Amino acid sequence: MKTHLVDPRNVDGEVDDPVYRVYFTEAETIEEEIRIIEARDVLEVIEWAERDARGLPFRLYLEHPSAFNSGKATLELLFSR
């Protein structure tokens, strides 16, 4: 891992209401896909997923509107357990 200082002036803004997706998997097969809105923060989503996982591995994504195709989403992996 590498770290470096950043200039806060090169940020356009923050997303007020981020949308998350949680994918629960078993044997590399997606068992359940959940879309989460109105979460307090990403830690609330992780805590919920850990409680609801029933021992299954899961991946947490941040959902962005696609820059290439309206109506579609781009996913950014945030956390995997």
mmCIF file of the N, C-alpha and C atoms, coordinates in Angstrom:
data_MODEL
# 
_entry.id   MODEL 
# 
loop_
_atom_site.group_PDB 
_atom_site.id 
_atom_site.type_symbol 
_atom_site.label_atom_id 
_atom_site.label_alt_id 
_atom_site.label_comp_id 
_atom_site.label_asym_id 
_atom_site.label_entity_id 
_atom_site.label_seq_id 
_atom_site.pdbx_PDB_ins_code 
_atom_site.Cartn_x 
_atom_site.Cartn_y 
_atom_site.Cartn_z 
_atom_site.occupancy 
_atom_site.B_iso_or_equiv 
_atom_site.pdbx_formal_charge 
_atom_site.auth_seq_id 
_atom_site.auth_comp_id 
_atom_site.auth_asym_id 
_atom_site.auth_atom_id 
_atom_site.pdbx_PDB_model_num 
ATOM 1   N N  . MET A 1 1  ? 0.847   -1.165  0.000   1.00 0.00 ? 1  MET A N  1 
ATOM 2   C CA . MET A 1 1  ? 0.000   0.000   0.000   1.00 0.00 ? 1  MET A CA 1 
ATOM 3   C C  . MET A 1 1  ? 0.894   1.230   0.000   1.00 0.00 ? 1  MET A C  1 
ATOM 4   N N  . LYS A 1 2  ? 0.486   2.227   -0.772  1.00 0.00 ? 2  LYS A N  1 
ATOM 5   C CA . LYS A 1 2  ? 1.208   3.494   -0.816  1.00 0.00 ? 2  LYS A CA 1 
ATOM 6   C C  . LYS A 1 2  ? 0.281   4.604   -0.342  1.00 0.00 ? 2  LYS A C  1 
ATOM 7   N N  . THR A 1 3  ? 0.832   5.577   0.341   1.00 0.00 ? 3  THR A N  1 
ATOM 8   C CA . THR A 1 3  ? 0.044   6.727   0.790   1.00 0.00 ? 3  THR A CA 1 
ATOM 9   C C  . THR A 1 3  ? 0.725   8.002   0.327   1.00 0.00 ? 3  THR A C  1 
ATOM 10  N N  . HIS A 1 4  ? -0.074  9.039   0.126   1.00 0.00 ? 4  HIS A N  1 
ATOM 11  C CA . HIS A 1 4  ? 0.483   10.340  -0.213  1.00 0.00 ? 4  HIS A CA 1 
ATOM 12  C C  . HIS A 1 4  ? -0.521  11.425  0.141   1.00 0.00 ? 4  HIS A C  1 
ATOM 13  N N  . LEU A 1 5  ? -0.016  12.613  0.392   1.00 0.00 ? 5  LEU A N  1 
ATOM 14  C CA . LEU A 1 5  ? -0.878  13.748  0.691   1.00 0.00 ? 5  LEU A CA 1 
ATOM 15  C C  . LEU A 1 5  ? -1.640  14.153  -0.561  1.00 0.00 ? 5  LEU A C  1 
ATOM 16  N N  . VAL A 1 6  ? -2.854  14.675  -0.370  1.00 0.00 ? 6  VAL A N  1 
ATOM 17  C CA . VAL A 1 6  ? -3.656  15.127  -1.503  1.00 0.00 ? 6  VAL A CA 1 
ATOM 18  C C  . VAL A 1 6  ? -4.053  16.579  -1.304  1.00 0.00 ? 6  VAL A C  1 
ATOM 19  N N  . ASP A 1 7  ? -4.380  17.218  -2.387  1.00 0.00 ? 7  ASP A N  1 
ATOM 20  C CA . ASP A 1 7  ? -4.852  18.599  -2.360  1.00 0.00 ? 7  ASP A CA 1 
ATOM 21  C C  . ASP A 1 7  ? -6.375  18.575  -2.307  1.00 0.00 ? 7  ASP A C  1 
ATOM 22  N N  . PRO A 1 8  ? -6.998  19.034  -1.224  1.00 0.00 ? 8  PRO A N  1 
ATOM 23  C CA . PRO A 1 8  ? -8.459  18.967  -1.110  1.00 0.00 ? 8  PRO A CA 1 
ATOM 24  C C  . PRO A 1 8  ? -9.184  19.836  -2.132  1.00 0.00 ? 8  PRO A C  1 
ATOM 25  N N  . ARG A 1 9  ? -8.471  20.704  -2.820  1.00 0.00 ? 9  ARG A N  1 
ATOM 26  C CA . ARG A 1 9  ? -9.106  21.567  -3.822  1.00 0.00 ? 9  ARG A CA 1 
ATOM 27  C C  . ARG A 1 9  ? -9.449  20.824  -5.106  1.00 0.00 ? 9  ARG A C  1 
ATOM 28  N N  . ASN A 1 10 ? -8.920  19.608  -5.301  1.00 0.00 ? 10 ASN A N  1 
ATOM 29  C CA . ASN A 1 10 ? -9.224  18.899  -6.542  1.00 0.00 ? 10 ASN A CA 1 
ATOM 30  C C  . ASN A 1 10 ? -10.375 17.908  -6.375  1.00 0.00 ? 10 ASN A C  1 
ATOM 31  N N  . VAL A 1 11 ? -11.284 18.207  -5.457  1.00 0.00 ? 11 VAL A N  1 
ATOM 32  C CA . VAL A 1 11 ? -12.498 17.412  -5.245  1.00 0.00 ? 11 VAL A CA 1 
ATOM 33  C C  . VAL A 1 11 ? -13.691 18.273  -5.618  1.00 0.00 ? 11 VAL A C  1 
ATOM 34  N N  . ASP A 1 12 ? -14.594 17.722  -6.432  1.00 0.00 ? 12 ASP A N  1 
ATOM 35  C CA . ASP A 1 12 ? -15.790 18.463  -6.851  1.00 0.00 ? 12 ASP A CA 1 
ATOM 36  C C  . ASP A 1 12 ? -16.823 18.579  -5.744  1.00 0.00 ? 12 ASP A C  1 
ATOM 37  N N  . GLY A 1 13 ? -16.916 17.577  -4.894  1.00 0.00 ? 13 GLY A N  1 
ATOM 38  C CA . GLY A 1 13 ? -17.913 17.573  -3.836  1.00 0.00 ? 13 GLY A CA 1 
ATOM 39  C C  . GLY A 1 13 ? -18.070 16.176  -3.278  1.00 0.00 ? 13 GLY A C  1 
ATOM 40  N N  . GLU A 1 14 ? -19.040 16.012  -2.408  1.00 0.00 ? 14 GLU A N  1 
ATOM 41  C CA . GLU A 1 14 ? -19.321 14.715  -1.803  1.00 0.00 ? 14 GLU A CA 1 
ATOM 42  C C  . GLU A 1 14 ? -20.704 14.254  -2.219  1.00 0.00 ? 14 GLU A C  1 
ATOM 43  N N  . VAL A 1 15 ? -20.904 12.954  -2.181  1.00 0.00 ? 15 VAL A N  1 
ATOM 44  C CA . VAL A 1 15 ? -22.217 12.374  -2.458  1.00 0.00 ? 15 VAL A CA 1 
ATOM 45  C C  . VAL A 1 15 ? -22.993 12.379  -1.149  1.00 0.00 ? 15 VAL A C  1 
ATOM 46  N N  . ASP A 1 16 ? -24.136 13.055  -1.131  1.00 0.00 ? 16 ASP A N  1 
ATOM 47  C CA . ASP A 1 16 ? -24.927 13.162  0.096   1.00 0.00 ? 16 ASP A CA 1 
ATOM 48  C C  . ASP A 1 16 ? -25.638 11.866  0.462   1.00 0.00 ? 16 ASP A C  1 
ATOM 49  N N  . ASP A 1 17 ? -26.144 11.155  -0.521  1.00 0.00 ? 17 ASP A N  1 
ATOM 50  C CA . ASP A 1 17 ? -26.902 9.925   -0.284  1.00 0.00 ? 17 ASP A CA 1 
ATOM 51  C C  . ASP A 1 17 ? -26.332 8.787   -1.127  1.00 0.00 ? 17 ASP A C  1 
ATOM 52  N N  . PRO A 1 18 ? -25.201 8.213   -0.720  1.00 0.00 ? 18 PRO A N  1 
ATOM 53  C CA . PRO A 1 18 ? -24.615 7.142   -1.525  1.00 0.00 ? 18 PRO A CA 1 
ATOM 54  C C  . PRO A 1 18 ? -25.508 5.908   -1.552  1.00 0.00 ? 18 PRO A C  1 
ATOM 55  N N  . VAL A 1 19 ? -25.390 5.160   -2.630  1.00 0.00 ? 19 VAL A N  1 
ATOM 56  C CA . VAL A 1 19 ? -26.122 3.907   -2.796  1.00 0.00 ? 19 VAL A CA 1 
ATOM 57  C C  . VAL A 1 19 ? -25.092 2.787   -2.742  1.00 0.00 ? 19 VAL A C  1 
ATOM 58  N N  . TYR A 1 20 ? -25.400 1.754   -1.964  1.00 0.00 ? 20 TYR A N  1 
ATOM 59  C CA . TYR A 1 20 ? -24.503 0.616   -1.808  1.00 0.00 ? 20 TYR A CA 1 
ATOM 60  C C  . TYR A 1 20 ? -25.174 -0.637  -2.348  1.00 0.00 ? 20 TYR A C  1 
ATOM 61  N N  . ARG A 1 21 ? -24.356 -1.604  -2.718  1.00 0.00 ? 21 ARG A N  1 
ATOM 62  C CA . ARG A 1 21 ? -24.859 -2.932  -3.067  1.00 0.00 ? 21 ARG A CA 1 
ATOM 63  C C  . ARG A 1 21 ? -24.044 -3.957  -2.298  1.00 0.00 ? 21 ARG A C  1 
ATOM 64  N N  . VAL A 1 22 ? -24.730 -4.954  -1.779  1.00 0.00 ? 22 VAL A N  1 
ATOM 65  C CA . VAL A 1 22 ? -24.065 -6.055  -1.092  1.00 0.00 ? 22 VAL A CA 1 
ATOM 66  C C  . VAL A 1 22 ? -24.401 -7.332  -1.849  1.00 0.00 ? 22 VAL A C  1 
ATOM 67  N N  . TYR A 1 23 ? -23.369 -8.080  -2.192  1.00 0.00 ? 23 TYR A N  1 
ATOM 68  C CA . TYR A 1 23 ? -23.524 -9.356  -2.881  1.00 0.00 ? 23 TYR A CA 1 
ATOM 69  C C  . TYR A 1 23 ? -23.062 -10.453 -1.929  1.00 0.00 ? 23 TYR A C  1 
ATOM 70  N N  . PHE A 1 24 ? -23.989 -11.310 -1.515  1.00 0.00 ? 24 PHE A N  1 
ATOM 71  C CA . PHE A 1 24 ? -23.653 -12.474 -0.702  1.00 0.00 ? 24 PHE A CA 1 
ATOM 72  C C  . PHE A 1 24 ? -23.332 -13.612 -1.659  1.00 0.00 ? 24 PHE A C  1 
ATOM 73  N N  . THR A 1 25 ? -22.232 -14.326 -1.418  1.00 0.00 ? 25 THR A N  1 
ATOM 74  C CA . THR A 1 25 ? -21.794 -15.370 -2.343  1.00 0.00 ? 25 THR A CA 1 
ATOM 75  C C  . THR A 1 25 ? -21.582 -16.692 -1.613  1.00 0.00 ? 25 THR A C  1 
ATOM 76  N N  . GLU A 1 26 ? -21.693 -17.748 -2.389  1.00 0.00 ? 26 GLU A N  1 
ATOM 77  C CA . GLU A 1 26 ? -21.384 -19.086 -1.880  1.00 0.00 ? 26 GLU A CA 1 
ATOM 78  C C  . GLU A 1 26 ? -20.792 -19.875 -3.027  1.00 0.00 ? 26 GLU A C  1 
ATOM 79  N N  . ALA A 1 27 ? -19.599 -20.405 -2.826  1.00 0.00 ? 27 ALA A N  1 
ATOM 80  C CA . ALA A 1 27 ? -18.900 -21.173 -3.852  1.00 0.00 ? 27 ALA A CA 1 
ATOM 81  C C  . ALA A 1 27 ? -18.817 -20.384 -5.158  1.00 0.00 ? 27 ALA A C  1 
ATOM 82  N N  . GLU A 1 28 ? -18.427 -19.091 -5.037  1.00 0.00 ? 28 GLU A N  1 
ATOM 83  C CA . GLU A 1 28 ? -18.249 -18.191 -6.184  1.00 0.00 ? 28 GLU A CA 1 
ATOM 84  C C  . GLU A 1 28 ? -19.535 -17.903 -6.958  1.00 0.00 ? 28 GLU A C  1 
ATOM 85  N N  . THR A 1 29 ? -20.675 -18.292 -6.423  1.00 0.00 ? 29 THR A N  1 
ATOM 86  C CA . THR A 1 29 ? -21.964 -18.004 -7.047  1.00 0.00 ? 29 THR A CA 1 
ATOM 87  C C  . THR A 1 29 ? -22.674 -16.944 -6.214  1.00 0.00 ? 29 THR A C  1 
ATOM 88  N N  . ILE A 1 30 ? -23.213 -15.936 -6.870  1.00 0.00 ? 30 ILE A N  1 
ATOM 89  C CA . ILE A 1 30 ? -23.956 -14.903 -6.146  1.00 0.00 ? 30 ILE A CA 1 
ATOM 90  C C  . ILE A 1 30 ? -25.287 -15.484 -5.702  1.00 0.00 ? 30 ILE A C  1 
ATOM 91  N N  . GLU A 1 31 ? -25.510 -15.501 -4.401  1.00 0.00 ? 31 GLU A N  1 
ATOM 92  C CA . GLU A 1 31 ? -26.740 -16.045 -3.834  1.00 0.00 ? 31 GLU A CA 1 
ATOM 93  C C  . GLU A 1 31 ? -27.814 -14.980 -3.684  1.00 0.00 ? 31 GLU A C  1 
ATOM 94  N N  . GLU A 1 32 ? -27.380 -13.758 -3.368  1.00 0.00 ? 32 GLU A N  1 
ATOM 95  C CA . GLU A 1 32 ? -28.346 -12.698 -3.094  1.00 0.00 ? 32 GLU A CA 1 
ATOM 96  C C  . GLU A 1 32 ? -27.688 -11.350 -3.374  1.00 0.00 ? 32 GLU A C  1 
ATOM 97  N N  . GLU A 1 33 ? -28.431 -10.453 -4.015  1.00 0.00 ? 33 GLU A N  1 
ATOM 98  C CA . GLU A 1 33 ? -27.951 -9.103  -4.307  1.00 0.00 ? 33 GLU A CA 1 
ATOM 99  C C  . GLU A 1 33 ? -28.890 -8.114  -3.632  1.00 0.00 ? 33 GLU A C  1 
ATOM 100 N N  . ILE A 1 34 ? -28.339 -7.246  -2.808  1.00 0.00 ? 34 ILE A N  1 
ATOM 101 C CA . ILE A 1 34 ? -29.147 -6.291  -2.052  1.00 0.00 ? 34 ILE A CA 1 
ATOM 102 C C  . ILE A 1 34 ? -28.679 -4.879  -2.388  1.00 0.00 ? 34 ILE A C  1 
ATOM 103 N N  . ARG A 1 35 ? -29.623 -3.997  -2.664  1.00 0.00 ? 35 ARG A N  1 
ATOM 104 C CA . ARG A 1 35 ? -29.330 -2.572  -2.898  1.00 0.00 ? 35 ARG A CA 1 
ATOM 105 C C  . ARG A 1 35 ? -29.735 -1.810  -1.639  1.00 0.00 ? 35 ARG A C  1 
ATOM 106 N N  . ILE A 1 36 ? -28.850 -0.958  -1.137  1.00 0.00 ? 36 ILE A N  1 
ATOM 107 C CA . ILE A 1 36 ? -29.076 -0.270  0.134   1.00 0.00 ? 36 ILE A CA 1 
ATOM 108 C C  . ILE A 1 36 ? -29.037 1.240   -0.091  1.00 0.00 ? 36 ILE A C  1 
ATOM 109 N N  . ILE A 1 37 ? -30.098 1.906   0.366   1.00 0.00 ? 37 ILE A N  1 
ATOM 110 C CA . ILE A 1 37 ? -30.164 3.363   0.298   1.00 0.00 ? 37 ILE A CA 1 
ATOM 111 C C  . ILE A 1 37 ? -30.425 3.902   1.700   1.00 0.00 ? 37 ILE A C  1 
ATOM 112 N N  . GLU A 1 38 ? -30.203 5.187   1.877   1.00 0.00 ? 38 GLU A N  1 
ATOM 113 C CA . GLU A 1 38 ? -30.476 5.886   3.134   1.00 0.00 ? 38 GLU A CA 1 
ATOM 114 C C  . GLU A 1 38 ? -29.709 5.323   4.332   1.00 0.00 ? 38 GLU A C  1 
ATOM 115 N N  . ALA A 1 39 ? -28.526 4.768   4.080   1.00 0.00 ? 39 ALA A N  1 
ATOM 116 C CA . ALA A 1 39 ? -27.681 4.303   5.187   1.00 0.00 ? 39 ALA A CA 1 
ATOM 117 C C  . ALA A 1 39 ? -27.025 5.506   5.851   1.00 0.00 ? 39 ALA A C  1 
ATOM 118 N N  . ARG A 1 40 ? -26.804 5.412   7.133   1.00 0.00 ? 40 ARG A N  1 
ATOM 119 C CA . ARG A 1 40 ? -26.145 6.487   7.882   1.00 0.00 ? 40 ARG A CA 1 
ATOM 120 C C  . ARG A 1 40 ? -24.718 6.694   7.356   1.00 0.00 ? 40 ARG A C  1 
ATOM 121 N N  . ASP A 1 41 ? -23.996 5.568   7.147   1.00 0.00 ? 41 ASP A N  1 
ATOM 122 C CA . ASP A 1 41 ? -22.637 5.616   6.610   1.00 0.00 ? 41 ASP A CA 1 
ATOM 123 C C  . ASP A 1 41 ? -22.233 4.204   6.203   1.00 0.00 ? 41 ASP A C  1 
ATOM 124 N N  . VAL A 1 42 ? -21.042 4.069   5.657   1.00 0.00 ? 42 VAL A N  1 
ATOM 125 C CA . VAL A 1 42 ? -20.589 2.769   5.165   1.00 0.00 ? 42 VAL A CA 1 
ATOM 126 C C  . VAL A 1 42 ? -20.421 1.768   6.311   1.00 0.00 ? 42 VAL A C  1 
ATOM 127 N N  . LEU A 1 43 ? -20.080 2.234   7.505   1.00 0.00 ? 43 LEU A N  1 
ATOM 128 C CA . LEU A 1 43 ? -19.940 1.318   8.639   1.00 0.00 ? 43 LEU A CA 1 
ATOM 129 C C  . LEU A 1 43 ? -21.265 0.668   9.005   1.00 0.00 ? 43 LEU A C  1 
ATOM 130 N N  . GLU A 1 44 ? -22.356 1.413   8.891   1.00 0.00 ? 44 GLU A N  1 
ATOM 131 C CA . GLU A 1 44 ? -23.675 0.831   9.143   1.00 0.00 ? 44 GLU A CA 1 
ATOM 132 C C  . GLU A 1 44 ? -23.967 -0.284  8.143   1.00 0.00 ? 44 GLU A C  1 
ATOM 133 N N  . VAL A 1 45 ? -23.582 -0.091  6.892   1.00 0.00 ? 45 VAL A N  1 
ATOM 134 C CA . VAL A 1 45 ? -23.813 -1.110  5.862   1.00 0.00 ? 45 VAL A CA 1 
ATOM 135 C C  . VAL A 1 45 ? -22.972 -2.349  6.147   1.00 0.00 ? 45 VAL A C  1 
ATOM 136 N N  . ILE A 1 46 ? -21.715 -2.160  6.515   1.00 0.00 ? 46 ILE A N  1 
ATOM 137 C CA . ILE A 1 46 ? -20.852 -3.305  6.834   1.00 0.00 ? 46 ILE A CA 1 
ATOM 138 C C  . ILE A 1 46 ? -21.399 -4.070  8.033   1.00 0.00 ? 46 ILE A C  1 
ATOM 139 N N  . GLU A 1 47 ? -21.804 -3.367  9.078   1.00 0.00 ? 47 GLU A N  1 
ATOM 140 C CA . GLU A 1 47 ? -22.369 -4.034  10.256  1.00 0.00 ? 47 GLU A CA 1 
ATOM 141 C C  . GLU A 1 47 ? -23.625 -4.810  9.895   1.00 0.00 ? 47 GLU A C  1 
ATOM 142 N N  . TRP A 1 48 ? -24.498 -4.223  9.075   1.00 0.00 ? 48 TRP A N  1 
ATOM 143 C CA . TRP A 1 48 ? -25.709 -4.921  8.646   1.00 0.00 ? 48 TRP A CA 1 
ATOM 144 C C  . TRP A 1 48 ? -25.343 -6.180  7.861   1.00 0.00 ? 48 TRP A C  1 
ATOM 145 N N  . ALA A 1 49 ? -24.415 -6.050  6.915   1.00 0.00 ? 49 ALA A N  1 
ATOM 146 C CA . ALA A 1 49 ? -24.039 -7.194  6.083   1.00 0.00 ? 49 ALA A CA 1 
ATOM 147 C C  . ALA A 1 49 ? -23.441 -8.312  6.928   1.00 0.00 ? 49 ALA A C  1 
ATOM 148 N N  . GLU A 1 50 ? -22.614 -7.970  7.901   1.00 0.00 ? 50 GLU A N  1 
ATOM 149 C CA . GLU A 1 50 ? -22.024 -8.999  8.758   1.00 0.00 ? 50 GLU A CA 1 
ATOM 150 C C  . GLU A 1 50 ? -23.087 -9.720  9.576   1.00 0.00 ? 50 GLU A C  1 
ATOM 151 N N  . ARG A 1 51 ? -24.105 -9.004  10.028  1.00 0.00 ? 51 ARG A N  1 
ATOM 152 C CA . ARG A 1 51 ? -25.202 -9.644  10.779  1.00 0.00 ? 51 ARG A CA 1 
ATOM 153 C C  . ARG A 1 51 ? -26.060 -10.516 9.870   1.00 0.00 ? 51 ARG A C  1 
ATOM 154 N N  . ASP A 1 52 ? -26.303 -10.060 8.643   1.00 0.00 ? 52 ASP A N  1 
ATOM 155 C CA . ASP A 1 52 ? -27.233 -10.737 7.738   1.00 0.00 ? 52 ASP A CA 1 
ATOM 156 C C  . ASP A 1 52 ? -26.567 -11.818 6.887   1.00 0.00 ? 52 ASP A C  1 
ATOM 157 N N  . ALA A 1 53 ? -25.267 -11.931 6.928   1.00 0.00 ? 53 ALA A N  1 
ATOM 158 C CA . ALA A 1 53 ? -24.530 -12.805 6.010   1.00 0.00 ? 53 ALA A CA 1 
ATOM 159 C C  . ALA A 1 53 ? -24.777 -14.291 6.225   1.00 0.00 ? 53 ALA A C  1 
ATOM 160 N N  . ARG A 1 54 ? -25.231 -14.687 7.403   1.00 0.00 ? 54 ARG A N  1 
ATOM 161 C CA . ARG A 1 54 ? -25.451 -16.110 7.692   1.00 0.00 ? 54 ARG A CA 1 
ATOM 162 C C  . ARG A 1 54 ? -24.195 -16.941 7.399   1.00 0.00 ? 54 ARG A C  1 
ATOM 163 N N  . GLY A 1 55 ? -23.044 -16.360 7.683   1.00 0.00 ? 55 GLY A N  1 
ATOM 164 C CA . GLY A 1 55 ? -21.784 -17.062 7.466   1.00 0.00 ? 55 GLY A CA 1 
ATOM 165 C C  . GLY A 1 55 ? -21.280 -17.033 6.035   1.00 0.00 ? 55 GLY A C  1 
ATOM 166 N N  . LEU A 1 56 ? -22.044 -16.441 5.113   1.00 0.00 ? 56 LEU A N  1 
ATOM 167 C CA . LEU A 1 56 ? -21.615 -16.375 3.718   1.00 0.00 ? 56 LEU A CA 1 
ATOM 168 C C  . LEU A 1 56 ? -20.621 -15.233 3.516   1.00 0.00 ? 56 LEU A C  1 
ATOM 169 N N  . PRO A 1 57 ? -19.677 -15.414 2.599   1.00 0.00 ? 57 PRO A N  1 
ATOM 170 C CA . PRO A 1 57 ? -18.826 -14.287 2.232   1.00 0.00 ? 57 PRO A CA 1 
ATOM 171 C C  . PRO A 1 57 ? -19.674 -13.225 1.527   1.00 0.00 ? 57 PRO A C  1 
ATOM 172 N N  . PHE A 1 58 ? -19.227 -11.983 1.585   1.00 0.00 ? 58 PHE A N  1 
ATOM 173 C CA . PHE A 1 58 ? -19.953 -10.937 0.871   1.00 0.00 ? 58 PHE A CA 1 
ATOM 174 C C  . PHE A 1 58 ? -18.991 -9.883  0.363   1.00 0.00 ? 58 PHE A C  1 
ATOM 175 N N  . ARG A 1 59 ? -19.465 -9.150  -0.647  1.00 0.00 ? 59 ARG A N  1 
ATOM 176 C CA . ARG A 1 59 ? -18.722 -8.020  -1.202  1.00 0.00 ? 59 ARG A CA 1 
ATOM 177 C C  . ARG A 1 59 ? -19.621 -6.795  -1.146  1.00 0.00 ? 59 ARG A C  1 
ATOM 178 N N  . LEU A 1 60 ? -19.056 -5.670  -0.752  1.00 0.00 ? 60 LEU A N  1 
ATOM 179 C CA . LEU A 1 60 ? -19.789 -4.409  -0.649  1.00 0.00 ? 60 LEU A CA 1 
ATOM 180 C C  . LEU A 1 60 ? -19.279 -3.462  -1.728  1.00 0.00 ? 60 LEU A C  1 
ATOM 181 N N  . TYR A 1 61 ? -20.207 -2.918  -2.493  1.00 0.00 ? 61 TYR A N  1 
ATOM 182 C CA . TYR A 1 61 ? -19.869 -1.997  -3.575  1.00 0.00 ? 61 TYR A CA 1 
ATOM 183 C C  . TYR A 1 61 ? -20.545 -0.650  -3.358  1.00 0.00 ? 61 TYR A C  1 
ATOM 184 N N  . LEU A 1 62 ? -19.920 0.392   -3.878  1.00 0.00 ? 62 LEU A N  1 
ATOM 185 C CA . LEU A 1 62 ? -20.542 1.699   -3.990  1.00 0.00 ? 62 LEU A CA 1 
ATOM 186 C C  . LEU A 1 62 ? -21.076 1.798   -5.410  1.00 0.00 ? 62 LEU A C  1 
ATOM 187 N N  . GLU A 1 63 ? -22.326 2.206   -5.557  1.00 0.00 ? 63 GLU A N  1 
ATOM 188 C CA . GLU A 1 63 ? -22.962 2.304   -6.870  1.00 0.00 ? 63 GLU A CA 1 
ATOM 189 C C  . GLU A 1 63 ? -22.863 3.739   -7.381  1.00 0.00 ? 63 GLU A C  1 
ATOM 190 N N  . HIS A 1 64 ? -22.380 3.884   -8.612  1.00 0.00 ? 64 HIS A N  1 
ATOM 191 C CA . HIS A 1 64 ? -22.303 5.189   -9.284  1.00 0.00 ? 64 HIS A CA 1 
ATOM 192 C C  . HIS A 1 64 ? -23.152 5.134   -10.546 1.00 0.00 ? 64 HIS A C  1 
ATOM 193 N N  . PRO A 1 65 ? -23.774 6.235   -10.940 1.00 0.00 ? 65 PRO A N  1 
ATOM 194 C CA . PRO A 1 65 ? -24.396 6.259   -12.268 1.00 0.00 ? 65 PRO A CA 1 
ATOM 195 C C  . PRO A 1 65 ? -23.298 6.070   -13.317 1.00 0.00 ? 65 PRO A C  1 
ATOM 196 N N  . SER A 1 66 ? -23.573 5.292   -14.330 1.00 0.00 ? 66 SER A N  1 
ATOM 197 C CA . SER A 1 66 ? -22.582 5.036   -15.371 1.00 0.00 ? 66 SER A CA 1 
ATOM 198 C C  . SER A 1 66 ? -22.349 6.284   -16.211 1.00 0.00 ? 66 SER A C  1 
ATOM 199 N N  . ALA A 1 67 ? -21.102 6.563   -16.482 1.00 0.00 ? 67 ALA A N  1 
ATOM 200 C CA . ALA A 1 67 ? -20.760 7.691   -17.353 1.00 0.00 ? 67 ALA A CA 1 
ATOM 201 C C  . ALA A 1 67 ? -20.957 7.327   -18.817 1.00 0.00 ? 67 ALA A C  1 
ATOM 202 N N  . PHE A 1 68 ? -21.143 6.035   -19.103 1.00 0.00 ? 68 PHE A N  1 
ATOM 203 C CA . PHE A 1 68 ? -21.206 5.571   -20.481 1.00 0.00 ? 68 PHE A CA 1 
ATOM 204 C C  . PHE A 1 68 ? -22.604 5.211   -20.946 1.00 0.00 ? 68 PHE A C  1 
ATOM 205 N N  . ASN A 1 69 ? -23.497 4.858   -20.024 1.00 0.00 ? 69 ASN A N  1 
ATOM 206 C CA . ASN A 1 69 ? -24.802 4.355   -20.433 1.00 0.00 ? 69 ASN A CA 1 
ATOM 207 C C  . ASN A 1 69 ? -25.845 4.798   -19.415 1.00 0.00 ? 69 ASN A C  1 
ATOM 208 N N  . SER A 1 70 ? -26.725 5.705   -19.796 1.00 0.00 ? 70 SER A N  1 
ATOM 209 C CA . SER A 1 70 ? -27.744 6.164   -18.848 1.00 0.00 ? 70 SER A CA 1 
ATOM 210 C C  . SER A 1 70 ? -28.651 5.006   -18.456 1.00 0.00 ? 70 SER A C  1 
ATOM 211 N N  . GLY A 1 71 ? -29.036 4.991   -17.208 1.00 0.00 ? 71 GLY A N  1 
ATOM 212 C CA . GLY A 1 71 ? -29.875 3.917   -16.700 1.00 0.00 ? 71 GLY A CA 1 
ATOM 213 C C  . GLY A 1 71 ? -29.086 2.743   -16.151 1.00 0.00 ? 71 GLY A C  1 
ATOM 214 N N  . LYS A 1 72 ? -27.805 2.696   -16.414 1.00 0.00 ? 72 LYS A N  1 
ATOM 215 C CA . LYS A 1 72 ? -26.953 1.619   -15.901 1.00 0.00 ? 72 LYS A CA 1 
ATOM 216 C C  . LYS A 1 72 ? -26.115 2.160   -14.750 1.00 0.00 ? 72 LYS A C  1 
ATOM 217 N N  . ALA A 1 73 ? -25.518 1.249   -13.994 1.00 0.00 ? 73 ALA A N  1 
ATOM 218 C CA . ALA A 1 73 ? -24.695 1.646   -12.852 1.00 0.00 ? 73 ALA A CA 1 
ATOM 219 C C  . ALA A 1 73 ? -23.284 1.097   -13.001 1.00 0.00 ? 73 ALA A C  1 
ATOM 220 N N  . THR A 1 74 ? -22.345 1.795   -12.412 1.00 0.00 ? 74 THR A N  1 
ATOM 221 C CA . THR A 1 74 ? -20.972 1.332   -12.278 1.00 0.00 ? 74 THR A CA 1 
ATOM 222 C C  . THR A 1 74 ? -20.758 1.018   -10.806 1.00 0.00 ? 74 THR A C  1 
ATOM 223 N N  . LEU A 1 75 ? -20.120 -0.117  -10.519 1.00 0.00 ? 75 LEU A N  1 
ATOM 224 C CA . LEU A 1 75 ? -19.886 -0.522  -9.134  1.00 0.00 ? 75 LEU A CA 1 
ATOM 225 C C  . LEU A 1 75 ? -18.413 -0.405  -8.790  1.00 0.00 ? 75 LEU A C  1 
ATOM 226 N N  . GLU A 1 76 ? -18.146 0.083   -7.586  1.00 0.00 ? 76 GLU A N  1 
ATOM 227 C CA . GLU A 1 76 ? -16.784 0.212   -7.078  1.00 0.00 ? 76 GLU A CA 1 
ATOM 228 C C  . GLU A 1 76 ? -16.675 -0.619  -5.803  1.00 0.00 ? 76 GLU A C  1 
ATOM 229 N N  . LEU A 1 77 ? -15.801 -1.622  -5.821  1.00 0.00 ? 77 LEU A N  1 
ATOM 230 C CA . LEU A 1 77 ? -15.637 -2.495  -4.658  1.00 0.00 ? 77 LEU A CA 1 
ATOM 231 C C  . LEU A 1 77 ? -15.065 -1.709  -3.486  1.00 0.00 ? 77 LEU A C  1 
ATOM 232 N N  . LEU A 1 78 ? -15.756 -1.776  -2.338  1.00 0.00 ? 78 LEU A N  1 
ATOM 233 C CA . LEU A 1 78 ? -15.307 -1.090  -1.130  1.00 0.00 ? 78 LEU A CA 1 
ATOM 234 C C  . LEU A 1 78 ? -14.772 -2.043  -0.077  1.00 0.00 ? 78 LEU A C  1 
ATOM 235 N N  . PHE A 1 79 ? -15.356 -3.243  -0.006  1.00 0.00 ? 79 PHE A N  1 
ATOM 236 C CA . PHE A 1 79 ? -15.061 -4.133  1.118   1.00 0.00 ? 79 PHE A CA 1 
ATOM 237 C C  . PHE A 1 79 ? -15.414 -5.554  0.712   1.00 0.00 ? 79 PHE A C  1 
ATOM 238 N N  . SER A 1 80 ? -14.604 -6.492  1.136   1.00 0.00 ? 80 SER A N  1 
ATOM 239 C CA . SER A 1 80 ? -14.862 -7.900  0.837   1.00 0.00 ? 80 SER A CA 1 
ATOM 240 C C  . SER A 1 80 ? -14.563 -8.723  2.075   1.00 0.00 ? 80 SER A C  1 
ATOM 241 N N  . ARG A 1 81 ? -15.479 -9.614  2.411   1.00 0.00 ? 81 ARG A N  1 
ATOM 242 C CA . ARG A 1 81 ? -15.255 -10.480 3.564   1.00 0.00 ? 81 ARG A CA 1 
ATOM 243 C C  . ARG A 1 81 ? -15.716 -11.875 3.219   1.00 0.00 ? 81 ARG A C  1 
# 
